[in-house]
Amino acid sequence: MAAALSPERPFTVPIQGEFDGIAPTGRQVAIRVIDIVRIAGNQLKEHWNVIDVNGRFEQLS
């Protein structure tokens, strides 16, 4: 069994619609994501991702 962790990969998206009760602003918001996968027998068996939700909401407020 092997596990792999991707580096943090930030990406930027514009807020074009209402999000969790917050009105759209059109501003760019950076979202940080980390992916973790488990590989067994040369097959991807599990995939998890971690999203920085607090960082996203700090940018929206």
MDAnalysis code that builds the backbone (N, CA, C; Angstrom):
import MDAnalysis as mda
import numpy as np

u = mda.Universe.empty(183, n_residues=61, atom_resindex=np.repeat(np.arange(61), 3), trajectory=True)
u.add_TopologyAttr("name", ["N", "CA", "C"] * 61)
u.add_TopologyAttr("resid", np.arange(1, 62))
u.add_TopologyAttr("resname", ["MET", "ALA", "ALA", "ALA", "LEU", "SER", "PRO", "GLU", "ARG", "PRO", "PHE", "THR", "VAL", "PRO", "ILE", "GLN", "GLY", "GLU", "PHE", "ASP", "GLY", "ILE", "ALA", "PRO", "THR", "GLY", "ARG", "GLN", "VAL", "ALA", "ILE", "ARG", "VAL", "ILE", "ASP", "ILE", "VAL", "ARG", "ILE", "ALA", "GLY", "ASN", "GLN", "LEU", "LYS", "GLU", "HIS", "TRP", "ASN", "VAL", "ILE", "ASP", "VAL", "ASN", "GLY", "ARG", "PHE", "GLU", "GLN", "LEU", "SER"])
u.atoms.positions = np.array([
    [0.853, -1.181, 0.000],
    [0.000, 0.000, 0.000],
    [0.895, 1.240, 0.000],
    [0.537, 2.189, -0.825],
    [1.288, 3.446, -0.894],
    [0.329, 4.606, -0.706],
    [0.806, 5.633, -0.066],
    [0.004, 6.847, 0.103],
    [0.796, 8.002, -0.481],
    [0.087, 8.940, -1.059],
    [0.754, 10.104, -1.651],
    [0.035, 11.363, -1.206],
    [0.797, 12.397, -1.002],
    [0.263, 13.687, -0.586],
    [0.701, 14.713, -1.618],
    [-0.262, 15.415, -2.194],
    [0.108, 16.436, -3.176],
    [0.486, 17.714, -2.452],
    [1.310, 18.517, -3.084],
    [1.588, 19.820, -2.473],
    [0.310, 20.659, -2.462],
    [0.292, 21.627, -1.587],
    [-0.850, 22.540, -1.547],
    [-0.972, 23.190, -2.910],
    [-2.194, 23.194, -3.453],
    [-2.375, 23.821, -4.754],
    [-3.458, 24.872, -4.658],
    [-3.044, 26.112, -4.603],
    [-4.042, 27.178, -4.567],
    [-4.573, 27.447, -5.971],
    [-5.835, 27.769, -6.071],
    [-6.373, 28.246, -7.328],
    [-7.309, 29.398, -7.027],
    [-7.566, 30.208, -8.019],
    [-8.329, 31.433, -7.832],
    [-9.593, 31.378, -8.664],
    [-10.710, 31.759, -8.042],
    [-12.001, 31.776, -8.734],
    [-12.714, 33.088, -8.420],
    [-13.522, 33.592, -9.361],
    [-14.324, 34.778, -9.071],
    [-15.620, 34.361, -8.378],
    [-16.086, 35.184, -7.463],
    [-17.358, 34.908, -6.797],
    [-18.456, 35.567, -7.642],
    [-19.156, 34.748, -8.441],
    [-20.129, 35.267, -9.396],
    [-21.574, 35.039, -8.957],
    [-21.784, 34.224, -7.961],
    [-23.131, 33.951, -7.477],
    [-23.138, 33.933, -5.964],
    [-24.314, 33.899, -5.386],
    [-24.422, 33.842, -3.929],
    [-23.744, 32.586, -3.420],
    [-22.997, 32.725, -2.350],
    [-22.282, 31.592, -1.780],
    [-22.505, 31.584, -0.284],
    [-23.208, 30.590, 0.199],
    [-23.463, 30.435, 1.635],
    [-24.052, 31.707, 2.249],
    [-24.981, 32.330, 1.525],
    [-25.651, 33.520, 2.031],
    [-24.894, 34.821, 1.809],
    [-23.728, 34.735, 1.168],
    [-22.926, 35.932, 0.896],
    [-23.178, 36.354, -0.546],
    [-23.534, 37.622, -0.738],
    [-23.842, 38.132, -2.073],
    [-22.602, 38.091, -2.967],
    [-22.794, 37.906, -4.280],
    [-21.655, 37.884, -5.200],
    [-20.946, 39.232, -5.264],
    [-19.628, 39.163, -5.364],
    [-18.832, 40.397, -5.413],
    [-18.044, 40.519, -6.706],
    [-17.826, 39.406, -7.407],
    [-16.995, 39.410, -8.597],
    [-15.509, 39.387, -8.282],
    [-15.161, 39.534, -6.994],
    [-13.747, 39.493, -6.586],
    [-13.182, 38.092, -6.774],
    [-11.874, 38.022, -6.947],
    [-11.173, 36.744, -7.028],
    [-10.898, 36.241, -5.607],
    [-11.146, 34.967, -5.388],
    [-10.897, 34.348, -4.090],
    [-9.940, 33.183, -4.304],
    [-8.869, 33.139, -3.530],
    [-7.912, 32.034, -3.603],
    [-8.386, 30.914, -2.691],
    [-8.429, 29.704, -3.228],
    [-8.842, 28.539, -2.444],
    [-7.665, 27.576, -2.406],
    [-7.257, 27.194, -1.197],
    [-6.128, 26.272, -1.024],
    [-6.663, 24.864, -0.813],
    [-6.071, 23.905, -1.522],
    [-6.520, 22.515, -1.478],
    [-5.303, 21.605, -1.364],
    [-5.445, 20.542, -0.591],
    [-4.431, 19.484, -0.528],
    [-5.143, 18.167, -0.842],
    [-4.550, 17.354, -1.725],
    [-5.106, 16.046, -2.061],
    [-4.244, 14.946, -1.461],
    [-4.905, 13.920, -0.954],
    [-4.238, 12.748, -0.388],
    [-4.859, 11.536, -1.072],
    [-4.029, 10.649, -1.593],
    [-4.548, 9.454, -2.256],
    [-3.878, 8.211, -1.683],
    [-4.595, 7.092, -1.776],
    [-4.018, 5.791, -1.401],
    [-4.052, 4.911, -2.636],
    [-2.897, 4.357, -2.955],
    [-2.757, 3.510, -4.131],
    [-2.396, 2.110, -3.669],
    [-3.069, 1.114, -4.213],
    [-2.764, -0.286, -3.902],
    [-2.902, -1.089, -5.195],
    [-1.934, -1.933, -5.463],
    [-1.992, -2.750, -6.672],
    [-2.088, -1.915, -7.943],
    [-1.353, -0.835, -7.998],
    [-1.354, 0.072, -9.153],
    [-2.722, 0.682, -9.443],
    [-3.589, 0.732, -8.441],
    [-4.910, 1.343, -8.606],
    [-5.138, 2.375, -7.518],
    [-5.801, 3.436, -7.902],
    [-6.208, 4.451, -6.934],
    [-7.373, 3.879, -6.129],
    [-7.176, 3.708, -4.837],
    [-8.193, 3.086, -3.996],
    [-8.997, 4.112, -3.199],
    [-8.332, 5.181, -2.753],
    [-9.022, 6.205, -1.961],
    [-8.473, 7.574, -2.315],
    [-9.319, 8.578, -2.177],
    [-8.916, 9.960, -2.442],
    [-9.585, 10.856, -1.414],
    [-8.801, 11.681, -0.776],
    [-9.318, 12.666, 0.167],
    [-8.812, 14.027, -0.273],
    [-9.572, 15.053, -0.017],
    [-9.025, 16.394, -0.214],
    [-9.396, 17.255, 0.976],
    [-8.537, 18.192, 1.259],
    [-8.703, 19.107, 2.371],
    [-8.769, 20.509, 1.785],
    [-9.837, 21.225, 2.083],
    [-10.029, 22.574, 1.575],
    [-9.960, 23.548, 2.738],
    [-9.225, 24.628, 2.550],
    [-9.092, 25.653, 3.585],
    [-10.364, 26.506, 3.613],
    [-11.374, 26.019, 4.308],
    [-12.675, 26.702, 4.371],
    [-12.552, 28.032, 5.116],
    [-11.810, 28.058, 6.220],
    [-11.666, 29.307, 6.975],
    [-11.010, 30.397, 6.137],
    [-9.973, 30.036, 5.389],
    [-9.302, 31.015, 4.541],
    [-10.228, 31.565, 3.468],
    [-11.092, 30.692, 2.948],
    [-12.054, 31.127, 1.931],
    [-13.029, 32.126, 2.518],
    [-13.564, 31.832, 3.696],
    [-14.546, 32.736, 4.297],
    [-13.920, 34.057, 4.750],
    [-12.662, 34.030, 5.160],
    [-11.976, 35.279, 5.533],
    [-11.912, 36.226, 4.334],
    [-11.725, 35.695, 3.151],
    [-11.648, 36.507, 1.946],
    [-13.016, 37.049, 1.529],
    [-14.065, 36.329, 1.886],
    [-15.416, 36.745, 1.495],
    [-16.005, 37.807, 2.411],
    [-15.526, 37.852, 3.645],
    [-16.125, 38.799, 4.606],
    [-15.440, 40.138, 4.585],
])
